[in-house]
Amino acid sequence: MKRFNFKIKTTAIAMLAGMVAAGPVLAKSDGDDGYEYWAADQSNSVPGIPSRGVSGSFMWVWDSKDVDKQLNGGKEAQPLGCDGKNRPGDGPCNVYDVFPSSLVEHDVNGETGNTLGDLPAFGRLHGMLADPQNRYMNINMFAPGGGYVGIVDGESKEAVALFRVTSTNGTGIQRSLHMSFWNSDGSALLLANLHGKVLERIDITRNPGGKIIAADFNQAASLGVGKGMSILDDAKVYLGKNGQGENMLGSVSGAYDVANAFGDLTPNGECKENGCSSGPDGAMGGRANNVIVCPIVSDNDNAYVTFGGGGLLIADTTTTPMTIVGEYDNQVVNGAGCGGVQAGDDMWLNAGASASGAGATQSTFTMYTIDDTGFGSSANAPNTPAPTEIYKDPTNTSTIGNVGGSSPVNNTGQIPGITTRRDAHGMARTLSGSHIHNVDRIQNIVEVFDTSTGANTTYDLTSADGQGNGLGACATASVTDDPNLPGNDPAPDLMDTTPDGKYLVVALRGPTPVSVTHSAQGSCPGVGIIEVLDGGASGRLAGVLRTSNTIDTSPVAAPGGHAYTGIEHSDPHGASIRKK
C-alpha cells in the first residue's frame, strides 16, 4: 500500500443520516449562530403527476439549535420556510414558490418567448451544496430532459439565479443536470450535464463581502465528453422576480468550441467514449458510457469527472474551454461513483451500482485514491498517476470495468437482511481529516477508512450503537402505513459533515424511490444524524429529521424491493450543511 499524506487541507469536497441508553448527552452546536441542515427531496410537489420526480420538489431546512433540542429529548425540529423569515414550521419549501413559473427564458441572444412554466421537467431536486463562503446553495434539478441548476441565498432562502444546461445528441434524452459542484473559492459552479455528456461552467462574480453580483453561463468553457457530438440547443437563463419579489440575475455568453472541446479524442488520441470513429478505445477498457455522474472538484480546481460506464477524466476547470489533463480506463477506475473527498493531496473516490437498469443485478463497492498533485497544465499519459485501490468488496460483480468480479450478476434484490448486493455512494470526511466515511445504500452500513493508513472499520445504521445492539433511530421513524414494508431500513445516500465535527448528516431514502429505484428503497425518509465515535473511526445513527410528502401520487417502483402500498412519497437524495 502507498504511503498516505498526513497533511489535511481545510477545504474538502464531500458528497459531495435511538439513542444508546448509556450513551453521552449530545453536545450543542459550535458557534454563536450554529448551522443549518438542508435536504433535497426528489418527490413531486404537484399532485396527480403520472411520473416520479418530474414536477417540482421540496427543500427542507432545519436550524441546528432546533435539531440539538430534538437530539436531547426535546420536541421534534420543524423545517424553516423560504419567505425570508426563517420561521420553524413554515417549511418545507416548494421549489415552484422559490422559482416562480413566470420567470422569462433568455439565451445568448435575448428572450426566447418561453417562461419557466412553459417548459418540461422542472423537478427532482437531487442535491444542494453550500459554497465555500457558506452564503449560497446550489440547486440541482435532475428530471431527465430538464437540466435546471439554480442558486439560492442561504440566509434568506430566496432564488438568486436559474439556468438550463445545453442540449446535445449525447443521448436520446439530450440533457439533464445530475449535480453541480462549487470550485475551490466559489468563483465557478461546475455542472454535470449527465444526458448531454457535457461538463459545463457558470462563472461567478462577487463583491468584496462575498455577495454574488453576477453569474454567467460561459458556453465557451464547455467540454464535451461523448462521441460524434453536436449542439442541439444552447444554454438558458431565467430572469424576472423571484418568490420574494426580488430581481433574479444571470447571463449566458460565449460560443461553444465544437471543433476542439467537443471532439472525439482525448489529448492522447484515444476515444473519450468507446466506439468513436476517429481513434482507438483505451487499452484498459476505455470508457463505455460517458453519462456524467459527478464532477468532483479538488483544491487545485481539477474536476474528477466520473461516468456511469466507468473510467474517469480529469479536467482543468480554470481554462476556457476546460481541458482534459488526465484520463483513466474503466478497468482502472470502475463506474458509477459519485462520492469524492479530498484529504491532503489525495482525492478519495468510490465506485457503486449503476443507475441504469443493469444496476439491478450489480454489486459494487470500491474505494480509490489518486494524488491530485500529479496533474499539471498538460495531459498525462493514460492511467497516470496510477490510483491506489484502497478497498474492493470481494463480492463485487463483473460490471462497469470490474473484470475480476465474482460473477456476472447478483439477483438478490434489495430487501434488507436478504440481499447480498452492495452500493457505495455518499461519502464524507471527518472534520479532522483523519477518516473517510462511505455509505452502502443497500446494506445500511458505513465503511470507514483511516486516511493515514488506509485501515478499514465498519458500523451499521440500524442498531442503537452502530455495532448491532438495540434498535436505531430509523426504527422509530419508519413509515407505518404498509405493515409489510421492511422497517428500520435507512437506505443512506449523500452525506456532509457538521462544522463542529460531532456529526455526519446523510440523506435517507423513502419507500417510493425516485432515482436508482433498484438500490434505494428505504423506510424512514429524512436526514439521518450520525454521531461520530472513536476519534472518527466509527459512528451511530443518533437521530432522524423525518420528512413527508403525501401530495405526490406518482406510481411506486422499487425493483427487487417491496411493492409499497402506502402514500408516503418523500425521497431525500442529498443532505448538506450550511454554516451560518
matplotlib code that plots the C-alpha trace (Angstrom):
import matplotlib.pyplot as plt

x = [0.0, 1.2, 2.3, -0.6, -0.5, -0.9, -1.5, -5.2, -6.3, -9.1, -11.2, -12.8, -15.3, -17.9, -20.7, -20.2, -28.0, -32.2, -30.2, -28.0, -29.3, -25.9, -24.6, -23.5, -25.8, -25.3, -23.4, -24.8, -23.6, -20.4, -20.5, -22.9, -25.1, -24.9, -25.7, -28.5, -29.4, -30.5, -32.2, -33.1, -36.4, -36.9, -40.6, -43.2, -44.6, -47.6, -50.4, -51.7, -48.4, -48.1, -44.3, -42.0, -39.7, -40.7, -42.7, -41.4, -39.7, -39.3, -36.4, -36.1, -34.1, -33.7, -31.9, -29.2, -30.4, -33.8, -32.1, -30.0, -33.2, -34.6, -31.5, -31.5, -35.1, -37.0, -39.7, -39.2, -37.4, -39.6, -38.4, -37.9, -39.9, -38.4, -40.1, -37.0, -38.3, -36.8, -39.6, -39.7, -42.8, -43.2, -41.4, -40.7, -40.3, -41.9, -39.3, -42.1, -42.6, -38.9, -38.5, -41.8, -43.2, -43.4, -39.5, -38.7, -36.2, -33.2, -30.4, -27.2, -29.3, -32.0, -35.6, -36.8, -40.5, -40.8, -41.4, -40.3, -43.9, -43.9, -41.1, -40.9, -39.1, -38.5, -38.2, -36.3, -34.2, -31.1, -28.8, -27.8, -24.2, -23.0, -20.5, -17.0, -18.3, -21.4, -23.6, -25.3, -26.6, -26.7, -30.0, -29.7, -32.9, -32.3, -35.6, -34.5, -34.8, -34.9, -31.4, -32.0, -29.5, -30.2, -28.5, -30.3, -29.3, -28.7, -29.8, -33.0, -33.8, -34.6, -33.7, -30.7, -30.2, -31.6, -30.1, -30.7, -27.8, -27.0, -28.9, -26.8, -27.1, -25.1, -28.2, -31.8, -32.8, -30.4, -29.8, -30.2, -28.4, -27.3, -25.2, -23.1, -20.0, -18.5, -14.9, -12.3, -13.0, -16.7, -15.8, -17.3, -20.0, -19.2, -22.2, -22.7, -24.9, -25.5, -27.6, -25.9, -22.5, -21.0, -19.0, -20.2, -19.4, -21.1, -18.6, -19.4, -18.5, -18.7, -18.3, -15.6, -18.1, -18.8, -22.2, -22.8, -23.3, -23.1, -23.5, -22.6, -23.2, -20.0, -20.7, -17.1, -15.9, -17.9, -16.2, -18.0, -17.1, -19.2, -18.6, -19.8, -21.2, -23.3, -25.2, -29.0, -30.0, -27.9, -27.8, -30.6, -31.0, -34.3, -34.9, -37.6, -38.9, -38.1, -40.6, -39.8, -40.3, -36.6, -34.9, -33.0, -29.6, -27.7, -26.5, -25.3, -22.2, -19.6, -19.7, -19.2, -15.8, -17.3, -14.3, -11.9, -13.7, -16.4, -14.1, -14.0, -10.4, -8.5, -5.2, -3.6, -5.5, -7.9, -11.7, -13.2, -16.1, -15.7, -16.6, -15.7, -14.9, -11.5, -9.4, -9.0, -10.6, -8.3, -6.2, -7.7, -11.3, -11.7, -14.9, -18.1, -20.8, -19.9, -23.0, -21.5, -22.3, -20.3, -17.5, -15.9, -13.6, -10.2, -8.5, -6.4, -9.6, -9.2, -12.6, -12.7, -15.5, -17.0, -19.1, -21.9, -20.0, -16.7, -13.4, -12.6, -11.5, -9.7, -10.4, -8.7, -11.6, -9.7, -9.1, -11.6, -12.6, -12.0, -9.3, -8.5, -5.3, -5.9, -7.7, -8.5, -10.0, -12.9, -10.7, -8.5, -11.4, -14.7, -18.0, -20.9, -19.0, -20.3, -18.5, -15.4, -13.5, -10.0, -7.6, -4.2, -3.1, -5.2, -8.6, -10.7, -13.3, -15.7, -17.4, -21.0, -24.0, -25.2, -28.4, -29.3, -31.4, -28.2, -27.7, -30.5, -28.1, -24.8, -23.0, -20.3, -18.4, -14.9, -12.6, -9.7, -7.2, -5.5, -2.7, -4.1, -0.6, 0.1, -1.8, -0.5, -1.4, -0.7, -2.3, -0.8, -0.4, -3.4, -3.9, -1.2, -0.6, -1.8, -4.7, -4.4, -7.2, -7.9, -10.8, -12.8, -15.6, -14.8, -18.5, -18.4, -19.9, -18.0, -19.5, -18.7, -15.0, -14.5, -13.3, -12.4, -15.8, -17.1, -20.0, -21.7, -24.9, -26.4, -30.1, -30.7, -32.7, -32.6, -34.6, -32.5, -31.4, -31.9, -29.9, -26.1, -25.9, -23.8, -23.8, -21.2, -22.5, -22.3, -19.0, -17.9, -14.6, -14.4, -13.6, -10.1, -9.5, -8.5, -11.2, -13.4, -17.0, -18.6, -22.2, -23.6, -27.1, -28.3, -26.7, -27.2, -23.6, -20.8, -17.2, -14.7, -11.1, -8.2, -6.6, -3.1, -3.0, -6.0, -7.2, -10.9, -13.6, -17.4, -20.5, -24.2, -27.1, -29.7, -28.7, -28.6, -24.8, -23.7, -22.5, -25.6, -27.0, -30.5, -32.7, -31.5, -33.3, -34.7, -36.8, -39.0, -39.1, -40.1, -43.2, -46.2, -48.9, -47.8, -47.2, -45.3, -42.7, -39.4, -38.8, -35.6, -34.2, -32.3, -31.0, -28.4, -27.3, -25.3, -23.5, -21.9, -20.1, -21.2, -18.9, -18.4, -17.2, -19.6, -21.9, -22.2, -25.5, -26.9, -30.0, -32.3, -34.4, -38.1, -40.3, -41.1, -37.6, -37.4, -33.9, -31.9, -35.1, -33.3, -31.0, -32.6, -35.8, -35.9, -38.4, -37.5, -37.2, -35.4, -32.0, -30.0, -27.7, -24.7, -22.8, -19.0, -17.4, -13.9, -12.0, -13.7, -13.3, -16.9, -20.4, -24.1, -27.4, -28.4, -31.5, -33.7, -35.2, -38.2, -39.6, -43.0, -44.9, -48.4, -49.2, -47.4, -49.4, -47.0, -46.5, -44.4, -41.4, -38.7, -37.4, -36.1, -37.6, -41.1, -44.2, -45.2, -48.9, -48.9, -48.9, -45.5, -43.5, -40.8, -37.4, -34.4, -31.3, -28.9, -28.2, -25.8, -24.8, -24.6, -22.7, -24.4]
y = [0.0, 3.5, 6.0, 8.3, 12.0, 13.3, 16.9, 17.8, 20.8, 23.0, 22.5, 19.2, 18.2, 15.8, 14.2, 15.5, 10.4, 5.7, 7.0, 4.5, 4.3, 4.6, 7.0, 10.6, 13.5, 15.0, 18.3, 21.6, 23.2, 25.1, 28.8, 31.6, 31.2, 27.5, 26.0, 24.6, 21.2, 21.1, 18.2, 17.8, 15.9, 14.4, 13.8, 15.8, 18.9, 18.8, 16.2, 14.0, 13.7, 10.3, 10.1, 10.2, 13.3, 15.4, 18.3, 20.4, 19.2, 20.3, 22.0, 21.0, 23.3, 23.0, 25.2, 23.3, 24.8, 23.1, 19.9, 19.9, 20.1, 17.2, 15.1, 15.8, 14.6, 17.8, 18.4, 17.4, 20.1, 21.9, 22.9, 26.6, 28.5, 30.3, 33.7, 35.3, 35.0, 31.6, 30.5, 26.9, 25.2, 27.2, 24.6, 22.6, 24.9, 24.2, 24.9, 26.4, 29.0, 29.8, 29.8, 31.2, 29.8, 33.4, 33.6, 34.5, 32.4, 34.0, 32.6, 34.3, 36.4, 37.5, 36.4, 33.2, 33.7, 30.9, 31.1, 28.5, 27.4, 26.6, 24.1, 20.5, 18.6, 21.2, 18.8, 16.0, 18.1, 15.9, 17.8, 21.2, 22.2, 25.3, 27.5, 28.0, 31.2, 29.5, 32.2, 30.3, 26.9, 25.3, 23.8, 20.7, 19.6, 16.2, 15.4, 13.9, 16.4, 19.3, 20.3, 23.2, 24.4, 27.3, 29.3, 30.2, 32.7, 30.6, 33.1, 34.5, 31.2, 33.3, 32.4, 34.3, 32.7, 29.9, 28.3, 25.4, 23.3, 22.6, 20.1, 17.7, 14.4, 12.7, 10.5, 10.4, 12.5, 15.2, 17.0, 16.7, 18.2, 15.5, 17.5, 20.6, 21.5, 24.8, 25.3, 25.9, 29.6, 29.9, 31.7, 29.0, 26.3, 23.1, 21.3, 17.6, 17.6, 13.8, 13.0, 15.7, 14.3, 17.8, 19.4, 23.0, 26.0, 29.1, 31.9, 33.7, 37.3, 38.5, 41.8, 42.1, 40.9, 37.6, 38.6, 37.2, 40.1, 38.2, 34.6, 33.9, 30.6, 30.5, 28.4, 28.8, 26.8, 23.7, 20.4, 17.6, 14.0, 11.9, 10.9, 12.4, 15.3, 18.2, 21.1, 20.9, 23.8, 26.4, 27.1, 29.3, 31.7, 32.7, 36.3, 38.2, 38.4, 35.5, 34.2, 37.1, 39.7, 40.5, 40.5, 37.4, 37.8, 35.8, 35.8, 33.5, 34.3, 32.8, 30.3, 26.6, 25.4, 22.4, 21.7, 21.2, 20.9, 18.6, 16.5, 12.7, 12.3, 12.9, 14.7, 11.2, 10.4, 7.9, 7.9, 10.0, 7.5, 4.0, 3.4, 6.8, 6.9, 8.7, 6.8, 3.7, 2.9, 2.8, -0.2, -1.0, -0.9, 2.7, 4.5, 2.6, 5.2, 8.8, 9.9, 12.3, 11.3, 13.9, 16.5, 16.4, 19.4, 19.3, 22.1, 22.6, 23.0, 19.7, 18.2, 14.4, 13.6, 10.2, 8.2, 5.7, 3.2, 3.6, 5.3, 8.8, 12.1, 14.8, 18.3, 21.6, 23.8, 27.1, 27.0, 28.1, 25.7, 23.4, 20.8, 17.2, 16.7, 13.1, 10.0, 6.6, 3.4, 1.6, -1.4, 1.1, 3.1, 1.3, 3.1, 5.0, 6.6, 9.9, 10.0, 12.2, 13.7, 15.3, 14.6, 16.1, 15.7, 12.6, 12.5, 9.6, 8.3, 5.4, 3.1, 2.0, 0.4, 1.8, 3.9, 2.2, -1.0, -3.0, -1.8, -4.1, -7.0, -5.3, -5.4, -2.7, -1.2, 0.1, 2.9, 4.5, 7.3, 9.5, 12.0, 15.3, 16.9, 14.5, 16.7, 19.9, 22.1, 19.4, 16.0, 12.9, 9.6, 7.3, 5.9, 8.1, 8.7, 5.2, 5.2, 3.1, 0.6, 1.0, -1.4, -3.6, -5.9, -9.5, -10.0, -7.2, -8.4, -8.2, -4.9, -1.3, -2.2, -4.7, -7.6, -9.6, -9.7, -12.8, -13.3, -11.5, -10.9, -10.7, -11.3, -11.0, -7.7, -5.0, -6.3, -5.8, -9.0, -10.9, -9.2, -9.6, -6.7, -3.6, 0.0, 2.6, 6.2, 9.0, 10.0, 12.4, 13.3, 13.8, 17.4, 16.5, 14.7, 11.5, 9.3, 9.0, 7.5, 5.8, 4.6, 1.4, 2.3, -1.3, -2.9, 0.1, 0.1, 2.6, 1.7, 3.9, 4.4, 5.9, 8.5, 7.9, 4.1, 3.1, 0.8, -0.1, -0.3, -0.7, 0.3, -0.1, 2.5, 0.1, -0.5, 1.9, 1.7, 1.0, -2.4, -4.5, -3.7, -2.4, -0.6, 2.6, 5.8, 4.7, 2.0, 4.5, 6.9, 4.3, 4.5, 2.6, 2.7, -0.5, -3.3, -5.4, -2.7, -3.7, -1.3, 0.2, 0.5, 3.8, 3.5, 6.2, 8.4, 11.7, 13.0, 16.0, 17.0, 19.4, 22.4, 21.2, 17.8, 16.0, 14.6, 13.5, 14.1, 11.8, 11.7, 8.7, 7.5, 6.7, 3.8, 5.3, 6.0, 8.4, 7.6, 4.3, 2.5, -0.9, 0.2, 3.0, 2.0, 2.9, 3.2, 6.4, 9.2, 12.3, 13.3, 10.9, 12.4, 10.2, 10.8, 10.4, 8.0, 6.5, 9.5, 9.3, 5.6, 4.7, 6.2, 5.5, 6.9, 9.2, 10.7, 11.3, 14.5, 13.0, 14.3, 13.5, 14.1, 12.7, 15.2, 13.2, 10.4, 9.1, 5.4, 3.3, 1.3, -0.5, -3.5, -6.2, -4.4, -4.2, -3.3, -0.5, 0.2, 3.3, 7.0, 8.3, 9.7, 11.8, 10.7, 12.8, 12.2, 14.8, 16.1, 19.0, 21.6, 25.4, 27.2, 30.4]
z = [0.0, -0.8, 1.8, 2.8, 3.2, 6.8, 5.9, 5.8, 3.9, 5.2, 2.1, 1.4, -1.2, 0.1, -1.4, -2.1, 8.0, 19.1, 21.4, 23.4, 26.9, 28.4, 25.8, 26.3, 26.0, 22.6, 22.7, 21.4, 18.2, 18.0, 17.3, 18.2, 15.1, 14.6, 11.2, 9.0, 7.8, 4.2, 2.4, -1.2, -1.6, -5.1, -4.9, -6.9, -5.2, -7.6, -7.2, -10.0, -11.8, -13.6, -13.3, -10.3, -9.9, -12.9, -11.5, -8.6, -5.4, -1.8, 0.0, 3.7, 6.0, 9.8, 12.3, 14.3, 17.5, 17.0, 16.0, 19.1, 21.2, 19.4, 19.9, 23.6, 24.0, 23.2, 20.6, 17.0, 15.0, 12.4, 8.9, 8.1, 5.5, 2.4, 2.8, 4.3, 7.9, 8.7, 11.0, 12.1, 11.0, 7.8, 5.6, 3.6, 0.6, -2.7, -5.4, -7.6, -4.9, -4.8, -8.6, -10.0, -13.2, -14.6, -14.9, -18.5, -20.5, -22.3, -24.3, -25.5, -28.0, -25.5, -24.8, -26.3, -25.8, -23.1, -19.4, -16.9, -16.7, -20.4, -20.1, -19.0, -16.3, -13.6, -10.8, -8.9, -6.5, -6.4, -4.0, -2.6, -1.5, 0.3, -1.5, 0.2, 1.7, 3.2, 1.7, -1.1, -2.0, -5.5, -6.5, -8.8, -10.6, -12.1, -14.0, -17.4, -20.2, -17.8, -16.9, -14.5, -11.9, -9.5, -6.8, -3.6, -0.9, 2.2, 4.7, 3.1, 1.1, -2.0, -5.5, -7.0, -10.4, -12.5, -15.7, -18.0, -19.4, -23.1, -25.2, -27.3, -29.2, -26.4, -25.5, -26.7, -23.6, -24.7, -21.4, -17.6, -14.6, -12.2, -9.8, -9.7, -7.5, -6.4, -7.2, -4.5, -4.0, -5.2, -8.4, -10.5, -10.5, -12.4, -13.9, -14.7, -17.8, -17.5, -20.5, -22.6, -21.8, -21.2, -18.4, -18.2, -16.1, -14.6, -13.8, -10.5, -9.7, -6.1, -4.3, -1.6, 1.0, -0.9, -2.3, -5.8, -8.2, -11.5, -12.7, -16.3, -18.1, -20.1, -23.1, -24.4, -21.3, -22.1, -22.5, -24.4, -23.3, -25.6, -29.3, -32.5, -30.6, -31.8, -30.1, -30.4, -28.1, -26.3, -22.6, -21.0, -18.1, -16.4, -15.3, -13.5, -9.9, -7.5, -4.9, -2.6, -5.3, -5.9, -9.3, -10.4, -12.0, -14.6, -18.2, -21.0, -23.0, -25.3, -28.2, -27.9, -29.2, -31.1, -33.2, -30.3, -26.9, -28.4, -30.5, -30.1, -28.9, -25.6, -25.8, -26.0, -29.2, -27.6, -27.8, -25.0, -25.2, -26.6, -30.3, -31.7, -35.4, -35.3, -32.7, -30.6, -27.3, -24.2, -23.7, -20.3, -21.2, -22.2, -21.2, -22.3, -21.4, -20.5, -18.9, -16.3, -12.7, -10.7, -11.4, -8.0, -7.7, -5.9, -4.0, -7.2, -9.2, -11.1, -11.7, -11.3, -13.9, -13.1, -15.6, -15.5, -17.6, -15.7, -16.3, -15.4, -17.0, -15.0, -16.3, -15.6, -14.8, -14.9, -18.7, -21.4, -22.7, -19.9, -20.8, -20.1, -18.1, -17.0, -18.3, -16.8, -18.3, -16.6, -15.6, -13.6, -12.1, -12.1, -12.8, -11.3, -8.4, -7.0, -3.6, -3.6, -0.7, -0.6, 2.3, 2.0, -1.6, -2.1, -3.8, -2.5, -5.0, -4.9, -7.4, -6.9, -8.6, -11.9, -12.1, -15.3, -15.5, -15.4, -11.9, -10.7, -10.8, -9.9, -6.6, -6.4, -3.5, -4.3, -3.0, -4.7, -4.0, -6.6, -5.9, -7.1, -7.3, -10.2, -12.7, -14.4, -17.3, -20.0, -20.3, -18.6, -20.3, -19.8, -16.3, -14.6, -11.8, -11.0, -8.5, -5.3, -4.8, -1.1, -0.9, -3.2, -1.9, -3.0, -3.9, -6.5, -9.8, -13.1, -14.3, -15.2, -15.6, -12.9, -15.0, -11.9, -10.4, -8.6, -11.0, -13.9, -11.9, -8.4, -8.4, -4.6, -4.9, -2.2, 0.8, 3.9, 5.6, 2.4, -0.3, -0.7, -3.1, -2.3, -3.5, -2.5, -2.9, -0.4, 1.3, 3.9, 5.7, 9.4, 10.4, 11.5, 8.2, 10.0, 8.5, 5.5, 5.9, 2.8, 3.0, 1.5, 0.2, 0.2, 3.2, 5.6, 6.7, 6.6, 5.7, 7.4, 6.2, 8.1, 5.8, 7.1, 6.9, 4.8, 7.6, 7.4, 10.1, 9.7, 11.6, 10.9, 10.7, 12.1, 15.7, 18.6, 19.0, 15.4, 16.4, 16.3, 19.8, 20.2, 17.6, 16.0, 15.3, 11.9, 13.5, 15.4, 12.4, 9.8, 7.6, 9.2, 6.6, 5.0, 7.6, 5.0, 4.2, 5.8, 8.7, 10.0, 6.5, 6.3, 2.7, 3.2, 0.3, 0.0, 3.1, 4.7, 7.9, 10.6, 11.4, 15.0, 13.7, 16.0, 13.4, 9.8, 8.1, 5.5, 3.3, 4.0, 1.1, 1.1, 0.2, -3.2, -4.6, -7.5, -8.7, -8.6, -7.8, -7.7, -4.9, -2.9, -1.3, 2.4, 5.3, 7.1, 4.6, 6.0, 7.2, 9.4, 12.1, 12.7, 15.9, 15.2, 17.6, 18.4, 17.1, 13.8, 13.2, 14.0, 14.4, 15.2, 13.9, 16.7, 15.2, 12.1, 10.9, 9.3, 6.0, 4.5, 1.2, 0.7, -2.1, -4.7, -6.2, -8.8, -9.2, -6.9, -8.3, -6.4, -8.4, -6.1, -3.1, -1.6, -3.6, -1.3, -0.9, 1.3, 0.4, 1.6, -1.4, 0.3, -1.1, 0.1, -2.1, -0.7, 2.8, 3.4, 5.9, 5.7, 8.4, 9.4]

ax = plt.figure().add_subplot(projection="3d")
ax.plot(x, y, z, "-o")
ax.set_aspect("equal")
plt.show()
